[in-house]
Each structure stands twice: as C-alpha cells, then as structure tokens.
Amino acid sequence: MPVKNILRKQEKDFIQSSYSKTLRGIFIVVHIIRLINMKQLLQNQKSAIAHLSDWRVGALFMEAGTAKTRVAVELVNQVPDIDLVIYVAPLRTIKPPDNTPSVIDEVNKWGGFKCQNVEYIGVESISQSDRIYLQLYSKIRVALNCFIIVDESLKIKNATAKRTKRMLELGAMAQYKLILNGTPLSKNLLDLKPQMDFLSHKILNMSDAEFKDTFCEYTKVTKRFGHKSYTREFITGYENIDYLYSLIRHYIFECDLQLQVKQLYSTINYTLDEECSEEYYLLKEKYLDDETLMWKNNNIFLEMTQKMQHSYCCTKNKFEVLECLFKEIDERRTIIYCKYIASREACEKCFPKATVLSYQKESLGLNLQHLNNTVYFDKIWDYALRIQASRRTFRTGQEHDCQYFDLTGNVGLESLIERNVEKKIGMVEYFKGKTKQEIFNDL
C-alpha cells in the first residue's frame, strides 16, 4: 500500500477513536511533517519507492551518493506491523572512525525506523562470531514480521563464503528483504546470483551451475608446474542477458548520481629521496631476477609491487608537496587516502586536521559530503575501490565542487598503476602474458 494511503488510513482510524484532542493534534502534526518529508524526496528516490513498494523483496542498485539509505527508511516504514528490523552493513559504517557519521546517524537523519526493535549488525560479525549469528537467528525466528536490509550487498557475492551461507539462512526466515549497493557486480555476472538468492530463490529458480551455464561463456585453462597441474575456469563472455533481466527486473531499481557540483581532478608530482629510490631499485632487481617469475605466480607479483611501493610510501617530498597544497585548500575539508599503515600514521601525525582513511576499510559506505577535497596519498590498482573512495564526498547533499589530488612519484611503478587504472586493468590482468623484460622496462 502506498505511503500516503497508509497515513490517511491511520489518520482516519485515529480521529474516530476516543483519544484526547491534544494527542489528536500531535498525530496530525506528525502526519503533516511526514508528508512534507515525502515531498522533499528526490525524483529518483520517489521512483525507487514506487517501483519496489508492491514487493516484499527488492534491490536498490543505486550509485554511491544517491541516498539509498533514505529510500530504505521509507520502504521499511510504509510496511505495517514490522516488529524487527535487521540492518546488516560493513562494521566500519556502523562504527566508523572518530567524528565520522555512521549509517545509524544516516538512518536517524531521515526520521529513523518506526519499528521499536532495530538491530545493526556488522556483516563481518555474522561469519566471525557464532554467538552473534545464533542470537540473530533466534530473534528472526520468533519475529512475526522481520525486515532485513543488507547494505553493501556485494559483501555476500561469494556463494562459498561463510557469511553468504549464513545470510541466506537468515534471509529464508524473513518476510521482507532489501539489498543496497552501488553496483550489483564487482568481477563478473556470478556476483549477482547469491544476492538474488538472498532475496528469494524463486527469482532465478536455478542452481549455481545452471546459472553459470545459462548466462556465462567460459573456458578452462590448465597450467603445469613440474609434476603438478592446476585447472582454472575463465569467463570469456555472457549470453541470454535479456532473459536474465526479465527474471529480475521487477525486483531491482537502478539509477545514476546526478549533482549540480563538479568533480575536478589534478595530479601532484613528487620526487623520491635518495634512500627510498635506492631501496626501490634494489627490490626491482631482486624480484625480477627471481626465476619463479617465469611461472607467472601472481603471489610473487603482489609481494613485489607491495614492497616496492611500501619502500617509498613515506618519502620526504610527498609530505612537502601536500603541505604546499594545504596552503591553497582547507585541510579540515580534506580526506587523505592511504594504502599502508606507515603512511596513514605519518599523515595523521603531520596533518591532524584532515580525515585520514584507509582504502580497504573506509572507501565504502561512509557519508562524508561535509568534506569536498580528496587526496590519493598512495596509489592502488583497484579501479572500483578508487571510484568508491571518490564517492565519499561526491554524493547527495554535497554543496561544493569536489576536488581530487593524485600524488604521483617519479618511478615506473607509479606510472604503471596510473595507466592501468585509466584502462580499468588490475594487477593480475596486467601481468598475464607479460615477459620478464617487459615488466622490467615498465617498472
């Protein structure tokens, strides 16, 4: 039932009751406030609510910054008689760094859930703590009308992961379910299957193997290392996409982010000091002389690039160029993204007014539209993670142009990462098919 119809019915029932005029007046004021709030919804939010209102389950695949949480609050609150709301999200968004708004703050900003019994649970806790999982299981099992929301639903994309299996078990007992994410996919189409199964197995109504065979084209590659051999499957394409969309279209809503502010990108160059430069080239010689590289062992590549980048992550000139930047922009309105513990601790000490964050832990889910400057202190290979990091400031409610500053050092690895990020190519994909000499030349 649409929200306005529910409100009208509640108002009519209330007026016909024997409550005092004072309480009746309070109800009418609250009623008017809620109607005003509904009118303040953005058009894409209104469309999302209208699209999913007729279903018990749904997916909000709305880009980061489009205020999915606001839509989730409205969808939950328009369902009568909900006696338990479970909000599952990355723990860092429930208990974020100091002075950073949490997802609880975001929910409360939009009036909060009407249900008196609301639980916020870190998705990591569901797999790591049997106690938390069993307590949650018991609460959902006895609830009459439970509504489960999974924020950043890509966290349950892996069908073999413990957290995904447990979320599917919890979801099977809930009457209402909603998943939120900026995109339903991170690597391939297989990411979509567990998310849809959480909502309902009836949506796709097929096994994992059937899903892969129906919608994916893939090939098998066998590699031999001495007496051992390894076989892996690689997805080479997709098929029957129209059929897949016909199965899920009623249950999903997608939209892009459209703001009236700009995104401005700049590169700031820095130079490695002598000590860091020497260590970088020593590591380059060490790893590229290692014959195991000829086997294309991706763990070797990861170790190599991590150590090489770590060797200069705190080089002196990096901090000097950032000090100069803060003479032009407001340090208090700036996020500094770091990859390493060493660089993060150094930035927190040198730039105490800035918000220093980690890519892996804090580039998803946080609402930081009160800031508008972002510094990429360390580079990362992951294009999707970098885009997510940019969306902490560029989101609904941002009133200023968003500026992004990319610190780039004078070594080959920095240029290599930058080129591959532009092409949306990850580390593993880059190293496939490369000879040792080609890698040496690039670095």
SULHUJO-V611233 format. One record per pair of residues at least 4 apart in sequence whose ideal C-beta (glycine too) atoms are under 7 Angstrom apart, sorted by the first residue. I is the first residue (numbers start at 1). GAP is how many residues later the second one is. Records with the same first field share a line. If there is no record, write none. Layout:
BEGIN
I = GAP ; GAP
END
This chain:
BEGIN
1 = 4 ; 5
2 = 51
3 = 4 ; 35 ; 71 ; 75
4 = 4
5 = 4
6 = 4 ; 72 ; 74
7 = 4 ; 24 ; 27 ; 28
8 = 4
9 = 4
10 = 4
11 = 4 ; 16 ; 20
12 = 4
13 = 4
14 = 5 ; 10 ; 13
15 = 9
19 = 4 ; 5
20 = 4
21 = 4
22 = 4
23 = 4
24 = 4
25 = 4
26 = 4
27 = 4
28 = 4
29 = 4
30 = 4
31 = 4
32 = 4
33 = 4
34 = 4
35 = 4
36 = 4
37 = 74
41 = 4 ; 5
43 = 4
44 = 4 ; 22 ; 211
45 = 4 ; 22 ; 25 ; 26
46 = 4
47 = 4
48 = 4 ; 12 ; 14 ; 23 ; 205
49 = 4 ; 22 ; 25 ; 26
51 = 202
52 = 6 ; 23 ; 201
53 = 25
55 = 195 ; 196
56 = 119 ; 120
57 = 120 ; 142 ; 143 ; 194
58 = 120 ; 193 ; 195
59 = 120 ; 136 ; 140 ; 192 ; 193
60 = 8 ; 11 ; 12 ; 118 ; 120 ; 193
61 = 120 ; 122 ; 123 ; 191 ; 192 ; 193
62 = 4 ; 6 ; 120 ; 192 ; 193
63 = 119 ; 192 ; 193 ; 194
64 = 118 ; 324 ; 327 ; 331
65 = 192 ; 326 ; 329 ; 330 ; 331
66 = 189 ; 191 ; 330
67 = 4 ; 329
68 = 4 ; 112
69 = 4 ; 34 ; 37 ; 38 ; 41
70 = 4 ; 40
71 = 4
72 = 4 ; 77 ; 106 ; 108
73 = 4 ; 34 ; 37 ; 38 ; 40
74 = 4
75 = 103
76 = 6 ; 9 ; 37 ; 71
77 = 36 ; 37
79 = 68 ; 97
81 = 64
82 = 33 ; 63 ; 65
83 = 32 ; 34 ; 60 ; 61 ; 62
84 = 31 ; 33 ; 55 ; 56 ; 59 ; 62
85 = 28 ; 30 ; 32 ; 33 ; 62
86 = 33 ; 35 ; 50 ; 54 ; 60 ; 62
87 = 31 ; 32 ; 33 ; 62 ; 64
88 = 33 ; 35 ; 60 ; 61 ; 62 ; 63
89 = 4 ; 5 ; 14 ; 34 ; 62 ; 63 ; 276
90 = 32 ; 33 ; 62 ; 65 ; 274 ; 275
91 = 4 ; 31 ; 33 ; 34
92 = 4 ; 269 ; 270 ; 273
93 = 9 ; 10 ; 58 ; 272 ; 273
94 = 8 ; 9 ; 10 ; 26 ; 28
95 = 7
96 = 4 ; 6 ; 270
97 = 265
100 = 266 ; 268
101 = 4 ; 5 ; 266
103 = 4 ; 48 ; 262
104 = 4 ; 16
105 = 4
106 = 261
107 = 5 ; 6
108 = 4
113 = 5
121 = 4 ; 5 ; 11 ; 15
123 = 32 ; 40
124 = 4
125 = 4 ; 7
126 = 6 ; 7 ; 37 ; 40 ; 41
127 = 35 ; 36 ; 39
129 = 4
130 = 4
131 = 4
132 = 4
133 = 4 ; 33
134 = 4
135 = 4
136 = 4 ; 34
137 = 4 ; 33
138 = 4
139 = 4
140 = 6 ; 30 ; 33 ; 34
141 = 32
145 = 30
146 = 28 ; 29
147 = 27 ; 29
148 = 22 ; 23 ; 26 ; 29
149 = 29 ; 31
150 = 6 ; 17 ; 29 ; 30 ; 48
151 = 29 ; 214
152 = 29 ; 212 ; 213
153 = 26 ; 27 ; 28 ; 42
154 = 27 ; 32 ; 37
155 = 8
156 = 7 ; 8 ; 11 ; 38 ; 39 ; 42
157 = 29 ; 34 ; 37 ; 38
158 = 6 ; 36
159 = 5 ; 34 ; 35 ; 49
162 = 4
163 = 4
164 = 4 ; 30
165 = 4
166 = 4
167 = 4 ; 31
168 = 4 ; 29 ; 30
170 = 4
171 = 6 ; 27
177 = 21 ; 22
179 = 16 ; 19 ; 20
184 = 7 ; 8 ; 11
185 = 4 ; 6 ; 7
186 = 5 ; 198
187 = 4
188 = 47
189 = 26 ; 27 ; 49
190 = 22
192 = 4
193 = 4 ; 11 ; 15 ; 18
194 = 4
196 = 7 ; 8 ; 52
197 = 4 ; 7
199 = 4 ; 52
201 = 4
203 = 44 ; 45 ; 48
204 = 7 ; 43
206 = 4 ; 5 ; 8
207 = 4
208 = 4
209 = 4
210 = 4
211 = 4
212 = 4
214 = 26
215 = 23 ; 24 ; 25 ; 29
216 = 19 ; 22
217 = 18 ; 19 ; 20 ; 21 ; 22
218 = 15 ; 16 ; 17 ; 18
219 = 15 ; 17
220 = 11 ; 13
221 = 11 ; 13
222 = 7 ; 8 ; 9
223 = 6 ; 7
224 = 5
225 = 70
240 = 4
241 = 4
242 = 4
243 = 4
244 = 4
245 = 4
248 = 4
259 = 135 ; 139
261 = 137 ; 139 ; 140 ; 141
262 = 139
263 = 131 ; 139 ; 141
264 = 137 ; 138 ; 139 ; 140
265 = 139
266 = 139
267 = 139 ; 141
268 = 53 ; 57 ; 137 ; 138 ; 139
269 = 139 ; 141
270 = 47 ; 48 ; 51 ; 137 ; 139
271 = 46 ; 139
272 = 4 ; 5 ; 8 ; 40 ; 43 ; 137 ; 138 ; 139
273 = 4 ; 42 ; 43 ; 44
274 = 4
275 = 4
276 = 4 ; 35 ; 36 ; 39
277 = 4
278 = 4
279 = 4 ; 32
280 = 4 ; 28 ; 31 ; 32 ; 131
281 = 4
282 = 4
283 = 4 ; 24 ; 25 ; 28
284 = 4 ; 24 ; 159
285 = 4
287 = 17
288 = 5 ; 148 ; 151 ; 152
290 = 10
292 = 5 ; 8
293 = 7 ; 143
294 = 142
296 = 135
298 = 4 ; 130 ; 133
299 = 4
300 = 4
301 = 4 ; 126 ; 130
302 = 4 ; 125
303 = 4
304 = 4
305 = 4 ; 108 ; 122
306 = 4
307 = 4
308 = 105
309 = 4 ; 69 ; 104
310 = 30
312 = 97
313 = 27 ; 29 ; 30 ; 65
314 = 4 ; 28 ; 29 ; 32
316 = 4
317 = 4
318 = 4 ; 89
319 = 4 ; 31
320 = 4
321 = 4 ; 86
322 = 4 ; 29 ; 53
325 = 4 ; 80
326 = 5
329 = 5 ; 44 ; 74
330 = 4
331 = 20 ; 22 ; 23
332 = 21
333 = 38 ; 39 ; 40
334 = 20 ; 21 ; 37 ; 39 ; 41
335 = 20 ; 22 ; 33 ; 36 ; 38 ; 39 ; 40 ; 57 ; 58
336 = 11 ; 15 ; 18 ; 20 ; 39 ; 41
337 = 20 ; 22 ; 37 ; 38 ; 39 ; 40 ; 52
338 = 5 ; 6 ; 9 ; 18 ; 20 ; 39 ; 40
339 = 4 ; 20 ; 39 ; 41
340 = 4 ; 38
341 = 4
342 = 4
343 = 4 ; 34 ; 35
344 = 4 ; 12 ; 14
345 = 4
346 = 4
347 = 4 ; 9 ; 30
348 = 4 ; 8
355 = 16
357 = 5
358 = 4
359 = 4 ; 21 ; 26 ; 30
362 = 4
363 = 22 ; 25 ; 26 ; 29
364 = 24
366 = 26
367 = 28
368 = 24 ; 25
369 = 24 ; 26 ; 28 ; 29
371 = 22
372 = 21 ; 26 ; 28 ; 29 ; 30 ; 31
373 = 30
374 = 15 ; 16 ; 19 ; 30
375 = 30 ; 32
376 = 29 ; 30 ; 31
377 = 30
379 = 35 ; 38 ; 39
380 = 5 ; 6
381 = 36 ; 39 ; 45 ; 46
382 = 4 ; 44
383 = 4 ; 38 ; 41
384 = 4
385 = 4
386 = 4 ; 35
387 = 4
390 = 4 ; 14
391 = 4
393 = 5 ; 9
394 = 4 ; 8
398 = 4
408 = 6 ; 10
409 = 5
412 = 4 ; 30 ; 31
413 = 4 ; 30
414 = 4
415 = 4
416 = 4 ; 26 ; 27
417 = 4
418 = 4
419 = 4
420 = 5 ; 10
425 = 4 ; 5
426 = 4
427 = 4
428 = 4
430 = 4
434 = 4 ; 5
436 = 4
437 = 4
438 = 4
439 = 4
END
